[in-house]
C-alpha cells in the first residue's frame, strides 16, 4: 500500500468534510441572525 496516496486521499476527504461543516455552520449562523429576538 502506498502510504502517501492513502494520506492524500484521507486529507482530501478531511478537507471536504471541513468545507461542508463550515457551510453548514455559516447557514446556521445566518438563520440565527435572521431570527427575531436575538
PDBQT receptor file of N, H, CA, C and O in Angstrom, charges set to zero:
ATOM      1  N   UNK A   1       0.846  -1.202   0.000  1.00  0.00    +0.000 N 
ATOM      2  CA  UNK A   1       0.000   0.000   0.000  1.00  0.00    +0.000 C 
ATOM      3  C   UNK A   1       0.882   1.253   0.000  1.00  0.00    +0.000 C 
ATOM      4  O   UNK A   1       1.877   1.334   0.720  1.00  0.00    +0.000 OA
ATOM      5  N   UNK A   2       0.498   2.200  -0.807  1.00  0.00    +0.000 N 
ATOM      6  H   UNK A   2      -0.310   2.134  -1.392  1.00  0.00    +0.000 HD
ATOM      7  CA  UNK A   2       1.242   3.447  -0.843  1.00  0.00    +0.000 C 
ATOM      8  C   UNK A   2       0.690   4.376   0.237  1.00  0.00    +0.000 C 
ATOM      9  O   UNK A   2      -0.450   4.834   0.159  1.00  0.00    +0.000 OA
ATOM     10  N   UNK A   3       1.508   4.641   1.229  1.00  0.00    +0.000 N 
ATOM     11  H   UNK A   3       2.435   4.269   1.292  1.00  0.00    +0.000 HD
ATOM     12  CA  UNK A   3       1.041   5.410   2.378  1.00  0.00    +0.000 C 
ATOM     13  C   UNK A   3       0.746   6.871   1.995  1.00  0.00    +0.000 C 
ATOM     14  O   UNK A   3      -0.217   7.464   2.483  1.00  0.00    +0.000 OA
ATOM     15  N   UNK A   4       1.579   7.435   1.125  1.00  0.00    +0.000 N 
ATOM     16  H   UNK A   4       2.361   6.953   0.730  1.00  0.00    +0.000 HD
ATOM     17  CA  UNK A   4       1.375   8.838   0.755  1.00  0.00    +0.000 C 
ATOM     18  C   UNK A   4       0.050   9.006   0.016  1.00  0.00    +0.000 C 
ATOM     19  O   UNK A   4      -0.653   9.999   0.204  1.00  0.00    +0.000 OA
ATOM     20  N   UNK A   5      -0.285   8.031  -0.825  1.00  0.00    +0.000 N 
ATOM     21  H   UNK A   5       0.285   7.224  -0.978  1.00  0.00    +0.000 HD
ATOM     22  CA  UNK A   5      -1.547   8.091  -1.558  1.00  0.00    +0.000 C 
ATOM     23  C   UNK A   5      -2.721   8.004  -0.583  1.00  0.00    +0.000 C 
ATOM     24  O   UNK A   5      -3.715   8.717  -0.713  1.00  0.00    +0.000 OA
ATOM     25  N   UNK A   6      -2.579   7.116   0.389  1.00  0.00    +0.000 N 
ATOM     26  H   UNK A   6      -1.771   6.537   0.495  1.00  0.00    +0.000 HD
ATOM     27  CA  UNK A   6      -3.631   6.943   1.386  1.00  0.00    +0.000 C 
ATOM     28  C   UNK A   6      -3.844   8.232   2.160  1.00  0.00    +0.000 C 
ATOM     29  O   UNK A   6      -4.978   8.679   2.332  1.00  0.00    +0.000 OA
ATOM     30  N   UNK A   7      -2.746   8.833   2.630  1.00  0.00    +0.000 N 
ATOM     31  H   UNK A   7      -1.825   8.470   2.490  1.00  0.00    +0.000 HD
ATOM     32  CA  UNK A   7      -2.864  10.048   3.427  1.00  0.00    +0.000 C 
ATOM     33  C   UNK A   7      -3.423  11.187   2.585  1.00  0.00    +0.000 C 
ATOM     34  O   UNK A   7      -4.174  12.029   3.079  1.00  0.00    +0.000 OA
ATOM     35  N   UNK A   8      -3.047  11.204   1.299  1.00  0.00    +0.000 N 
ATOM     36  H   UNK A   8      -2.438  10.520   0.898  1.00  0.00    +0.000 HD
ATOM     37  CA  UNK A   8      -3.552  12.263   0.431  1.00  0.00    +0.000 C 
ATOM     38  C   UNK A   8      -5.066  12.113   0.266  1.00  0.00    +0.000 C 
ATOM     39  O   UNK A   8      -5.806  13.097   0.267  1.00  0.00    +0.000 OA
ATOM     40  N   UNK A   9      -5.509  10.862   0.125  1.00  0.00    +0.000 N 
ATOM     41  H   UNK A   9      -4.908  10.063   0.124  1.00  0.00    +0.000 HD
ATOM     42  CA  UNK A   9      -6.944  10.610  -0.025  1.00  0.00    +0.000 C 
ATOM     43  C   UNK A   9      -7.680  11.000   1.250  1.00  0.00    +0.000 C 
ATOM     44  O   UNK A   9      -8.737  11.630   1.199  1.00  0.00    +0.000 OA
ATOM     45  N   UNK A  10      -7.117  10.623   2.387  1.00  0.00    +0.000 N 
ATOM     46  H   UNK A  10      -6.259  10.112   2.428  1.00  0.00    +0.000 HD
ATOM     47  CA  UNK A  10      -7.734  10.963   3.665  1.00  0.00    +0.000 C 
ATOM     48  C   UNK A  10      -7.743  12.472   3.861  1.00  0.00    +0.000 C 
ATOM     49  O   UNK A  10      -8.699  13.029   4.401  1.00  0.00    +0.000 OA
ATOM     50  N   UNK A  11      -6.678  13.132   3.421  1.00  0.00    +0.000 N 
ATOM     51  H   UNK A  11      -5.901  12.680   2.983  1.00  0.00    +0.000 HD
ATOM     52  CA  UNK A  11      -6.584  14.585   3.556  1.00  0.00    +0.000 C 
ATOM     53  C   UNK A  11      -7.663  15.257   2.716  1.00  0.00    +0.000 C 
ATOM     54  O   UNK A  11      -8.312  16.203   3.163  1.00  0.00    +0.000 OA
ATOM     55  N   UNK A  12      -7.849  14.759   1.492  1.00  0.00    +0.000 N 
ATOM     56  H   UNK A  12      -7.322  13.991   1.129  1.00  0.00    +0.000 HD
ATOM     57  CA  UNK A  12      -8.864  15.332   0.604  1.00  0.00    +0.000 C 
ATOM     58  C   UNK A  12     -10.257  15.142   1.217  1.00  0.00    +0.000 C 
ATOM     59  O   UNK A  12     -11.102  16.036   1.162  1.00  0.00    +0.000 OA
ATOM     60  N   UNK A  13     -10.475  13.957   1.800  1.00  0.00    +0.000 N 
ATOM     61  H   UNK A  13      -9.789  13.231   1.844  1.00  0.00    +0.000 HD
ATOM     62  CA  UNK A  13     -11.765  13.677   2.419  1.00  0.00    +0.000 C 
ATOM     63  C   UNK A  13     -11.993  14.619   3.602  1.00  0.00    +0.000 C 
ATOM     64  O   UNK A  13     -13.091  15.136   3.806  1.00  0.00    +0.000 OA
ATOM     65  N   UNK A  14     -10.920  14.827   4.377  1.00  0.00    +0.000 N 
ATOM     66  H   UNK A  14     -10.028  14.407   4.211  1.00  0.00    +0.000 HD
ATOM     67  CA  UNK A  14     -10.997  15.697   5.543  1.00  0.00    +0.000 C 
ATOM     68  C   UNK A  14     -11.309  17.125   5.123  1.00  0.00    +0.000 C 
ATOM     69  O   UNK A  14     -12.124  17.801   5.751  1.00  0.00    +0.000 OA
ATOM     70  N   UNK A  15     -10.656  17.583   4.054  1.00  0.00    +0.000 N 
ATOM     71  H   UNK A  15      -9.994  17.034   3.544  1.00  0.00    +0.000 HD
ATOM     72  CA  UNK A  15     -10.898  18.940   3.556  1.00  0.00    +0.000 C 
ATOM     73  C   UNK A  15     -12.351  19.096   3.129  1.00  0.00    +0.000 C 
ATOM     74  O   UNK A  15     -12.974  20.123   3.397  1.00  0.00    +0.000 OA
ATOM     75  N   UNK A  16     -12.886  18.086   2.469  1.00  0.00    +0.000 N 
ATOM     76  H   UNK A  16     -12.379  17.252   2.251  1.00  0.00    +0.000 HD
ATOM     77  CA  UNK A  16     -14.277  18.135   2.036  1.00  0.00    +0.000 C 
ATOM     78  C   UNK A  16     -15.224  18.225   3.220  1.00  0.00    +0.000 C 
ATOM     79  O   UNK A  16     -16.202  18.973   3.185  1.00  0.00    +0.000 OA
ATOM     80  N   UNK A  17     -14.933  17.461   4.271  1.00  0.00    +0.000 N 
ATOM     81  H   UNK A  17     -14.139  16.853   4.299  1.00  0.00    +0.000 HD
ATOM     82  CA  UNK A  17     -15.788  17.489   5.458  1.00  0.00    +0.000 C 
ATOM     83  C   UNK A  17     -15.727  18.844   6.137  1.00  0.00    +0.000 C 
ATOM     84  O   UNK A  17     -16.743  19.367   6.596  1.00  0.00    +0.000 OA
ATOM     85  N   UNK A  18     -14.521  19.413   6.200  1.00  0.00    +0.000 N 
ATOM     86  H   UNK A  18     -13.696  18.988   5.827  1.00  0.00    +0.000 HD
ATOM     87  CA  UNK A  18     -14.350  20.724   6.827  1.00  0.00    +0.000 C 
ATOM     88  C   UNK A  18     -15.132  21.780   6.063  1.00  0.00    +0.000 C 
ATOM     89  O   UNK A  18     -15.796  22.630   6.657  1.00  0.00    +0.000 OA
ATOM     90  N   UNK A  19     -15.044  21.716   4.741  1.00  0.00    +0.000 N 
ATOM     91  H   UNK A  19     -14.504  21.026   4.259  1.00  0.00    +0.000 HD
ATOM     92  CA  UNK A  19     -15.758  22.687   3.905  1.00  0.00    +0.000 C 
ATOM     93  C   UNK A  19     -17.259  22.560   4.133  1.00  0.00    +0.000 C 
ATOM     94  O   UNK A  19     -17.973  23.559   4.215  1.00  0.00    +0.000 OA
ATOM     95  N   UNK A  20     -17.731  21.301   4.233  1.00  0.00    +0.000 N 
ATOM     96  H   UNK A  20     -17.150  20.490   4.166  1.00  0.00    +0.000 HD
ATOM     97  CA  UNK A  20     -19.156  21.043   4.447  1.00  0.00    +0.000 C 
ATOM     98  C   UNK A  20     -19.602  21.590   5.799  1.00  0.00    +0.000 C 
ATOM     99  O   UNK A  20     -20.643  22.238   5.907  1.00  0.00    +0.000 OA
ATOM    100  N   UNK A  21     -18.794  21.319   6.836  1.00  0.00    +0.000 N 
ATOM    101  H   UNK A  21     -17.949  20.793   6.748  1.00  0.00    +0.000 HD
ATOM    102  CA  UNK A  21     -19.135  21.795   8.176  1.00  0.00    +0.000 C 
ATOM    103  C   UNK A  21     -19.170  23.317   8.220  1.00  0.00    +0.000 C 
ATOM    104  O   UNK A  21     -20.036  23.909   8.863  1.00  0.00    +0.000 OA
ATOM    105  N   UNK A  22     -18.216  23.944   7.528  1.00  0.00    +0.000 N 
ATOM    106  H   UNK A  22     -17.513  23.463   7.005  1.00  0.00    +0.000 HD
ATOM    107  CA  UNK A  22     -18.165  25.406   7.511  1.00  0.00    +0.000 C 
ATOM    108  C   UNK A  22     -19.413  25.980   6.867  1.00  0.00    +0.000 C 
ATOM    109  O   UNK A  22     -19.994  26.938   7.378  1.00  0.00    +0.000 OA
ATOM    110  N   UNK A  23     -19.833  25.398   5.743  1.00  0.00    +0.000 N 
ATOM    111  H   UNK A  23     -19.362  24.620   5.328  1.00  0.00    +0.000 HD
ATOM    112  CA  UNK A  23     -21.013  25.908   5.038  1.00  0.00    +0.000 C 
ATOM    113  C   UNK A  23     -22.261  25.705   5.902  1.00  0.00    +0.000 C 
ATOM    114  O   UNK A  23     -23.141  26.564   5.942  1.00  0.00    +0.000 OA
ATOM    115  N   UNK A  24     -22.329  24.562   6.592  1.00  0.00    +0.000 N 
ATOM    116  H   UNK A  24     -21.614  23.864   6.560  1.00  0.00    +0.000 HD
ATOM    117  CA  UNK A  24     -23.476  24.293   7.450  1.00  0.00    +0.000 C 
ATOM    118  C   UNK A  24     -23.513  25.289   8.603  1.00  0.00    +0.000 C 
ATOM    119  O   UNK A  24     -24.571  25.812   8.953  1.00  0.00    +0.000 OA
ATOM    120  N   UNK A  25     -22.336  25.548   9.194  1.00  0.00    +0.000 N 
ATOM    121  H   UNK A  25     -21.476  25.123   8.910  1.00  0.00    +0.000 HD
ATOM    122  CA  UNK A  25     -22.253  26.475  10.315  1.00  0.00    +0.000 C 
ATOM    123  C   UNK A  25     -22.643  27.874   9.876  1.00  0.00    +0.000 C 
ATOM    124  O   UNK A  25     -23.336  28.596  10.593  1.00  0.00    +0.000 OA
ATOM    125  N   UNK A  26     -22.180  28.253   8.668  1.00  0.00    +0.000 N 
ATOM    126  H   UNK A  26     -21.617  27.667   8.085  1.00  0.00    +0.000 HD
ATOM    127  CA  UNK A  26     -22.487  29.585   8.153  1.00  0.00    +0.000 C 
ATOM    128  C   UNK A  26     -23.996  29.725   7.932  1.00  0.00    +0.000 C 
ATOM    129  O   UNK A  26     -24.587  30.768   8.212  1.00  0.00    +0.000 OA
ATOM    130  N   UNK A  27     -24.603  28.649   7.423  1.00  0.00    +0.000 N 
ATOM    131  H   UNK A  27     -24.123  27.802   7.195  1.00  0.00    +0.000 HD
ATOM    132  CA  UNK A  27     -26.042  28.672   7.181  1.00  0.00    +0.000 C 
ATOM    133  C   UNK A  27     -26.787  28.804   8.512  1.00  0.00    +0.000 C 
ATOM    134  O   UNK A  27     -27.769  29.538   8.621  1.00  0.00    +0.000 OA
ATOM    135  N   UNK A  28     -26.301  28.085   9.510  1.00  0.00    +0.000 N 
ATOM    136  H   UNK A  28     -25.503  27.489   9.422  1.00  0.00    +0.000 HD
ATOM    137  CA  UNK A  28     -26.936  28.132  10.826  1.00  0.00    +0.000 C 
ATOM    138  C   UNK A  28     -26.826  29.527  11.421  1.00  0.00    +0.000 C 
ATOM    139  O   UNK A  28     -27.780  30.027  12.017  1.00  0.00    +0.000 OA
ATOM    140  N   UNK A  29     -25.667  30.156  11.264  1.00  0.00    +0.000 N 
ATOM    141  H   UNK A  29     -24.892  29.749  10.780  1.00  0.00    +0.000 HD
ATOM    142  CA  UNK A  29     -25.448  31.496  11.804  1.00  0.00    +0.000 C 
ATOM    143  C   UNK A  29     -26.369  32.501  11.123  1.00  0.00    +0.000 C 
ATOM    144  O   UNK A  29     -26.983  33.334  11.790  1.00  0.00    +0.000 OA
ATOM    145  N   UNK A  30     -26.467  32.424   9.805  1.00  0.00    +0.000 N 
ATOM    146  H   UNK A  30     -25.969  31.747   9.263  1.00  0.00    +0.000 HD
ATOM    147  CA  UNK A  30     -27.333  33.359   9.075  1.00  0.00    +0.000 C 
ATOM    148  C   UNK A  30     -28.790  33.139   9.473  1.00  0.00    +0.000 C 
ATOM    149  O   UNK A  30     -29.574  34.086   9.530  1.00  0.00    +0.000 OA
ATOM    150  N   UNK A  31     -29.147  31.885   9.748  1.00  0.00    +0.000 N 
ATOM    151  H   UNK A  31     -28.510  31.115   9.702  1.00  0.00    +0.000 HD
ATOM    152  CA  UNK A  31     -30.507  31.578  10.168  1.00  0.00    +0.000 C 
ATOM    153  C   UNK A  31     -30.770  32.209  11.537  1.00  0.00    +0.000 C 
ATOM    154  O   UNK A  31     -31.843  32.762  11.781  1.00  0.00    +0.000 OA
ATOM    155  N   UNK A  32     -29.766  32.117  12.435  1.00  0.00    +0.000 N 
ATOM    156  H   UNK A  32     -28.895  31.667  12.237  1.00  0.00    +0.000 HD
ATOM    157  CA  UNK A  32     -29.900  32.697  13.767  1.00  0.00    +0.000 C 
ATOM    158  C   UNK A  32     -30.014  34.213  13.686  1.00  0.00    +0.000 C 
ATOM    159  O   UNK A  32     -30.781  34.830  14.424  1.00  0.00    +0.000 OA
ATOM    160  N   UNK A  33     -29.232  34.811  12.770  1.00  0.00    +0.000 N 
ATOM    161  H   UNK A  33     -28.609  34.310  12.170  1.00  0.00    +0.000 HD
ATOM    162  CA  UNK A  33     -29.244  36.268  12.641  1.00  0.00    +0.000 C 
ATOM    163  C   UNK A  33     -30.574  36.759  12.098  1.00  0.00    +0.000 C 
ATOM    164  O   UNK A  33     -31.024  37.848  12.454  1.00  0.00    +0.000 OA
ATOM    165  N   UNK A  34     -31.206  35.976  11.245  1.00  0.00    +0.000 N 
ATOM    166  H   UNK A  34     -30.840  35.092  10.955  1.00  0.00    +0.000 HD
ATOM    167  CA  UNK A  34     -32.472  36.400  10.649  1.00  0.00    +0.000 C 
ATOM    168  C   UNK A  34     -33.639  36.162  11.603  1.00  0.00    +0.000 C 
ATOM    169  O   UNK A  34     -34.741  36.663  11.380  1.00  0.00    +0.000 OA
ATOM    170  N   UNK A  35     -33.396  35.394  12.668  1.00  0.00    +0.000 N 
ATOM    171  H   UNK A  35     -32.501  34.987  12.849  1.00  0.00    +0.000 HD
ATOM    172  CA  UNK A  35     -34.461  35.127  13.639  1.00  0.00    +0.000 C 
ATOM    173  C   UNK A  35     -34.723  36.364  14.486  1.00  0.00    +0.000 C 
ATOM    174  O   UNK A  35     -33.771  37.021  14.909  1.00  0.00    +0.000 OA
ATOM    175  N   UNK A  36     -35.964  36.700  14.743  1.00  0.00    +0.000 N 
ATOM    176  H   UNK A  36     -36.737  36.167  14.400  1.00  0.00    +0.000 HD
ATOM    177  CA  UNK A  36     -36.289  37.851  15.594  1.00  0.00    +0.000 C 
ATOM    178  C   UNK A  36     -36.035  37.533  17.064  1.00  0.00    +0.000 C 
ATOM    179  O   UNK A  36     -36.176  36.391  17.500  1.00  0.00    +0.000 OA
ATOM    180  N   UNK A  37     -35.663  38.553  17.810  1.00  0.00    +0.000 N 
ATOM    181  H   UNK A  37     -35.548  39.481  17.455  1.00  0.00    +0.000 HD
ATOM    182  CA  UNK A  37     -35.466  38.371  19.241  1.00  0.00    +0.000 C 
ATOM    183  C   UNK A  37     -34.045  38.001  19.615  1.00  0.00    +0.000 C 
ATOM    184  O   UNK A  37     -33.800  37.591  20.750  1.00  0.00    +0.000 OA
ATOM    185  N   UNK A  38     -33.087  38.137  18.684  1.00  0.00    +0.000 N 
ATOM    186  H   UNK A  38     -33.285  38.471  17.762  1.00  0.00    +0.000 HD
ATOM    187  CA  UNK A  38     -31.703  37.811  19.015  1.00  0.00    +0.000 C 
ATOM    188  C   UNK A  38     -30.850  39.065  19.017  1.00  0.00    +0.000 C 
ATOM    189  O   UNK A  38     -29.649  38.994  19.275  1.00  0.00    +0.000 OA
TER     190      UNK A  38
